[in-house]
Amino acid sequence: MEKRYKLLRLIATLWKILAWLVLIVGLLGSVGALLMALVGGMGQTMGQMTGFNVAGPLIGLLMMLSGAVVSIFYFAILYTFGEVLMVLIQIEENTRRGGLRPPAPLQPATPTYNPTVMETPPPPYTQ
C-alpha cells in the first residue's frame, strides 16, 4: 500500500527535530546561565541594570532550574504535536486499510434445537 501524506510526515518529523533542538539548546543555556552567575559576569551586568549585585550560586541555580523547566515544557509541547500528526496519519491508514478489505461472507442461520421447549401444547387444565 502506498504511503500517503508525505509532506505531513515530513512536517511531523521536523516538529520532533525542533523539539529536540529546543531541549538541547535550552539545557545548555541553563547550564551557561549557572556558570555565568557563578563566575560573576552576569552579576555585574545585572547589577548595572538593577543597581545591586544579584550574582551568586543561589540565583544561578534558580536561573538554571527555571530554564531547564521551561525547556522541558516546550520540548513536551513540540514533540507531542509531532506525535499527534503521526497518530492522525496512522488512523487514516488503518481506516483506509479496513475499508479495502472484502466483507466476510454471510453464514446461513441454522436453527438450534432446544429439548427443554415442548413442541406440543400441554393438555388443558381440568379441575
Secondary structure, DSSP 8 states (H G I E B T S, - for coil): -----HHHHHHHHHHHHHHHHHHHHHHHHHHHHHHHHHHTHHHHHHHHHHSS---SHHHHHHHHHHHHHHHHHHHHHHHHHHHHHHHHHHHHHHHHHHHHS-------------TTS-SS-------
